[in-house]
Amino acid sequence: MALNCGIIGLTNTGKTTIFNCMSNTKAESSNYAFSATKSNIGIVDVPDPRLYKIDEFIKAAKIIPATVEIVDVPGLAKGSSKGEGVGNKFLADIQQTDTLIHVLRCFDDDNLPHIEGSIDPVRDMEIVDFELQVRDLDLVERKIERLKKLSSTGDVGAKKDLKIMQVYKAHLENFGNARTAPVSADESLIIRDMQLLTAKPMIYVCNVDDASAVSGNDYVKQVKDHLADEGNDILVVAGELEAEITELDEEDRKEFLEDAGLQEPGVNRLVRAAYHTLNLQSFFTAGPKEVRAWTIKKGMKASEASGVIHSDLERGFIRAEVMKYNDFIELGSEQAVKNAGKFHVEGKNYVVQDGDIMHIRFNV
């Protein structure tokens, strides 16, 4: 399953700089508000050192990491929902994403004026939330009108759904996000296919100056205090510093990170946060042709996981042959794992664990 992330934020927050740090596709960034004319789409490899450790023993022809698709929409502005700026025109581009990454400006720069005249990440957060809420409210109101017509014909299910949608409407009108609406888990299923933007999990990225890359700053503290009760992932990333890191080769990158007091690039932390937020994990396939990582939901069973590779594997699933990553690395080969009695044959109901190395047997 491909993981898709949308990057949002006000104009001139460093959004596109963050996108360029993550993506294999580079987009043009500018100091001018509303200079972007289209959304940027890119692919980022999921950093996972385990792939390369496995390949030390396999020596495959190629290594294929899992990937994340990211969509960077043009910067938003207050009043986007009423036609201000350009970003709101592109919100449909992130409708299908799994999670949103909200970049907040947490740095001062006189050469990059803030569209609101001052640096205030909490205010910026509320502005963007409002624009997303307005878009979602429009979708909710349309669904309510359809349900009203069905209810008038005596449709009992429609009447029940209408009550739930009225809760969402009231919540959005009171500047709440759909993901925090006072409904049960079962009731929330009604909006699952609506792709509401404020229903999506949100990761916040505080884009800071180089000096604040390790410990953050007062702006970051404001964000953390404001979101203290929500349980969101909040990451501190120095966008300009990260941009410099991406230009270096592997050896220089390590030295640069150490000099900056960082253990790893911010993009690694960002991808991990997306996995954590969406309850995802990886399993591996390994052979002479390729060593490859696959992304699945935690709790997924072996037959379902095989479908991530190809639908034929799920349809004709017979069994999964499983090695644990740690066992394989410790023992050094599939045969050694078998000799140690740690090679397992599992059926379709086996719950795949993070780091499992699997070979799927199937017949169609």
C-alpha positions in Angstrom: 0.0 0.0 0.0 1.4 3.4 -0.9 1.5 6.0 1.8 0.4 9.5 0.7 1.0 12.7 2.6 -0.1 16.2 1.8 1.9 19.2 2.9 -0.1 22.3 3.8 0.6 25.7 5.4 0.4 29.4 4.9 2.5 30.9 2.1 6.1 31.7 3.0 6.4 29.2 5.8 9.1 27.1 4.1 6.7 24.4 3.0 8.3 23.8 -0.4 11.8 23.8 1.2 10.6 20.9 3.4 9.1 19.2 0.4 12.4 19.4 -1.4 14.2 17.9 1.6 11.9 14.9 1.4 11.3 14.4 -2.3 13.3 12.9 -5.1 11.5 15.6 -7.2 12.7 19.2 -6.6 10.2 22.1 -6.8 11.0 25.8 -7.2 10.7 27.8 -4.0 10.2 31.6 -3.9 10.1 34.5 -1.5 7.1 35.8 -3.2 3.6 35.0 -1.9 1.3 33.1 -4.3 4.0 32.5 -6.9 3.2 28.8 -7.2 0.8 27.9 -9.9 0.4 24.1 -9.3 0.8 21.5 -6.6 4.2 19.7 -6.4 4.1 15.9 -6.3 7.1 13.8 -5.3 8.2 10.4 -4.0 10.4 9.9 -0.9 12.1 6.6 0.0 11.3 5.4 3.5 14.6 5.2 5.4 15.1 1.7 6.8 18.6 0.5 7.5 17.3 -3.0 8.0 17.0 -3.4 4.2 20.7 -2.9 3.8 21.6 -5.2 6.6 19.5 -8.0 5.0 21.3 -7.4 1.7 24.7 -7.8 3.3 23.8 -11.5 3.4 21.6 -11.8 0.3 23.7 -9.7 -2.2 20.6 -9.0 -4.3 20.6 -7.3 -7.7 18.8 -4.3 -6.3 17.4 -2.9 -3.1 13.9 -1.3 -3.2 12.7 0.7 -0.2 9.1 1.4 0.6 8.0 4.9 -0.7 5.8 7.7 0.4 4.1 10.0 -2.1 3.9 13.6 -1.0 1.8 16.4 -2.4 2.8 20.1 -1.7 -0.1 22.4 -2.4 0.5 26.2 -2.9 0.5 28.2 0.2 -2.8 29.2 1.8 -3.8 32.6 3.1 -6.6 34.0 5.3 -9.7 34.2 3.1 -8.6 31.4 0.7 -12.1 29.9 1.0 -13.5 33.2 -0.3 -11.1 33.4 -3.2 -8.0 35.0 -1.6 -4.6 33.7 -2.8 -4.4 30.6 -4.9 -3.9 27.7 -2.4 -7.5 26.9 -1.9 -7.9 26.0 -5.5 -5.5 23.1 -5.0 -7.0 21.6 -1.8 -8.7 18.9 -3.9 -5.1 17.7 -4.7 -4.7 16.5 -1.1 -8.2 15.1 -0.8 -7.0 11.5 -1.3 -4.0 11.7 1.0 -3.7 9.6 4.1 -2.3 12.3 6.4 -1.5 16.0 6.4 1.8 17.6 7.3 1.2 21.2 8.5 4.3 23.3 8.2 4.4 26.2 10.7 6.8 29.1 10.4 8.8 29.3 13.6 11.7 31.5 12.5 12.4 35.2 11.9 13.7 36.4 8.6 13.4 40.1 7.6 14.1 39.1 4.0 11.0 36.8 4.0 8.0 38.9 5.1 5.1 37.0 6.7 1.8 37.5 4.9 0.1 38.4 8.3 2.9 40.9 9.2 4.3 39.0 12.2 5.5 35.5 13.3 2.8 33.7 15.2 2.5 29.9 14.5 -0.6 29.4 16.6 -2.5 32.1 14.7 -1.2 30.6 11.5 -2.4 27.2 12.5 -5.9 28.5 13.3 -6.0 30.3 9.9 -5.3 27.2 8.0 -7.7 25.1 10.1 -10.4 27.6 9.3 -9.8 27.3 5.6 -10.0 23.5 5.8 -13.1 23.7 8.0 -14.9 25.9 5.4 -14.1 23.4 2.7 -15.3 20.4 4.8 -18.4 22.3 5.9 -19.5 22.7 2.3 -19.1 18.9 1.7 -21.0 18.1 4.9 -23.9 20.4 4.0 -24.2 18.8 0.6 -24.4 15.4 2.2 -27.0 16.7 4.7 -29.2 17.9 1.8 -29.0 14.4 0.1 -29.9 12.7 3.4 -32.8 15.0 4.0 -34.3 14.0 0.6 -33.8 10.3 1.5 -35.3 10.8 5.0 -38.4 12.4 3.5 -39.1 9.1 1.8 -39.1 7.2 5.1 -35.5 5.8 4.8 -34.7 4.9 8.5 -31.0 4.6 7.9 -30.9 8.1 6.3 -32.6 9.6 9.3 -30.0 8.1 11.6 -27.1 9.3 9.4 -28.7 12.7 9.2 -28.4 13.2 12.9 -24.8 12.2 12.9 -24.0 14.6 10.0 -25.8 17.4 11.9 -23.3 16.8 14.7 -20.4 17.3 12.3 -22.0 20.4 10.9 -22.4 22.0 14.3 -18.8 21.0 15.2 -17.3 22.5 12.1 -19.4 25.7 12.5 -17.9 26.1 15.9 -14.4 26.0 14.4 -13.8 22.3 15.4 -12.0 19.8 13.2 -13.9 16.7 12.0 -11.4 14.4 13.7 -12.4 15.8 17.1 -16.2 15.8 16.6 -18.2 14.2 19.5 -19.2 11.0 17.7 -18.5 7.3 18.4 -16.0 5.3 16.3 -18.9 3.5 14.6 -20.7 6.8 13.9 -17.5 8.3 12.4 -17.6 5.7 9.6 -20.3 7.8 7.9 -17.6 10.3 6.8 -15.0 7.7 5.8 -15.6 8.1 2.1 -16.0 11.9 2.2 -12.3 12.5 2.5 -12.8 15.5 4.8 -9.5 17.4 5.2 -10.0 18.1 8.9 -10.7 14.4 9.6 -7.3 13.4 8.4 -4.5 12.8 11.0 -2.2 15.8 11.3 1.5 16.0 11.8 2.9 19.5 12.7 6.3 20.5 11.5 7.8 23.6 13.2 10.2 25.0 10.7 12.9 26.8 12.7 16.2 28.6 12.1 19.5 26.6 12.1 20.4 27.6 15.7 17.0 26.2 16.9 17.3 22.8 15.1 18.1 20.8 18.2 16.2 22.5 21.1 13.6 24.5 19.3 12.6 28.0 20.3 9.8 30.1 21.9 7.7 29.7 18.8 7.9 25.9 19.1 7.0 26.1 22.7 3.8 28.1 21.8 2.8 25.3 19.3 3.4 22.6 21.9 1.5 24.4 24.6 -1.4 25.0 22.2 -1.6 21.3 21.1 -0.8 19.8 24.5 -4.1 18.0 24.8 -4.4 16.7 21.2 -1.7 14.1 21.1 -0.4 15.1 17.6 3.2 14.5 16.5 5.1 17.8 16.6 8.5 17.8 14.9 11.2 20.5 14.9 12.9 20.8 11.5 15.3 23.4 10.3 14.3 23.6 6.7 17.2 25.6 5.3 19.7 23.4 7.2 18.0 20.2 5.9 18.1 21.6 2.4 21.9 21.9 2.7 22.1 18.3 4.1 20.3 16.9 1.1 23.0 18.3 -1.2 25.8 16.4 0.5 27.0 12.8 -0.2 26.5 10.2 2.6 29.9 10.6 4.3 29.8 14.5 4.4 26.1 14.3 5.5 27.0 12.4 8.6 29.7 14.9 9.5 27.4 17.8 8.8 24.7 16.3 11.1 27.2 15.8 13.9 28.4 19.4 13.6 24.7 20.6 13.8 24.1 18.4 16.9 21.6 16.2 15.0 21.5 12.4 14.9 19.7 12.0 11.6 18.0 14.1 8.9 14.6 15.6 9.8 13.0 13.7 6.8 13.7 10.4 8.6 11.8 11.6 11.7 9.0 12.9 9.5 8.5 9.6 7.7 8.6 7.7 11.0 6.0 10.1 12.4 3.8 9.4 9.4 4.1 5.7 10.0 3.3 6.1 13.7 0.3 8.4 13.1 -1.2 6.0 10.6 -0.3 2.8 12.5 1.9 1.4 9.8 4.8 -1.0 9.7 7.1 -2.8 7.2 7.8 -6.4 6.2 10.4 -7.5 3.7 10.8 -9.9 0.8 14.4 -11.0 -0.1 15.9 -13.0 -2.9 18.7 -12.8 -5.5 16.7 -10.3 -7.7 15.7 -7.8 -5.0 15.5 -7.0 -1.3 12.3 -5.0 -0.8 10.3 -3.3 1.9 6.5 -3.3 1.9 4.2 -1.0 3.9 1.1 -2.5 5.7 -1.2 -1.6 8.5 -0.3 -3.0 11.9 -2.5 -6.1 12.7 -2.7 -7.1 9.0 -2.9 -10.8 8.4 -0.5 -12.7 6.1 -3.0 -13.1 3.2 -3.9 -9.4 3.3 -0.2 -8.5 3.4 0.5 -10.6 0.4 -2.2 -8.6 -1.5 0.0 -5.5 -1.0 2.6 -7.2 -3.2 0.0 -8.4 -5.8 -3.7 -9.2 -5.8 -2.9 -12.6 -7.3 -0.9 -13.5 -4.2 -3.9 -12.8 -1.9 -6.4 -14.5 -4.2 -4.3 -17.7 -4.4 -2.6 -17.5 -1.0 -1.4 -20.9 0.3 1.1 -20.1 3.1 3.7 -17.6 4.2 7.2 -18.7 5.1 8.5 -16.4 7.8 11.8 -15.5 9.3 12.3 -12.8 12.0 14.7 -10.0 11.0 16.8 -10.4 14.2 17.1 -14.2 13.7 18.2 -13.8 10.1 20.8 -11.1 10.9 22.1 -13.1 13.9 22.3 -16.4 12.0 23.2 -15.1 8.6 21.2 -17.3 6.2 17.8 -18.8 5.6 19.3 -22.3 6.0 20.9 -21.4 9.3 17.5 -20.0 10.5 15.9 -23.3 9.5 18.6 -25.4 11.3 17.9 -23.3 14.4 14.2 -24.2 14.2 13.3 -20.5 13.8 11.8 -20.7 10.3 8.0 -20.7 10.5 5.3 -21.7 8.0 2.2 -19.6 8.7 -1.4 -19.7 7.4 -3.6 -16.8 6.2 -4.6 -15.7 9.7 -1.0 -15.1 10.8 -0.6 -11.5 12.0 2.4 -10.0 10.3 5.0 -8.4 12.6 7.2 -5.4 11.9 10.4 -6.6 10.2 9.2 -10.1 9.2 11.0 -11.5 6.1 8.4 -13.4 4.2 8.1 -15.6 1.2 4.5 -16.1 -0.1 3.5 -19.4 -1.6 0.4 -19.1 -3.8 -1.5 -20.8 -6.7 -3.9 -19.1 -9.1 
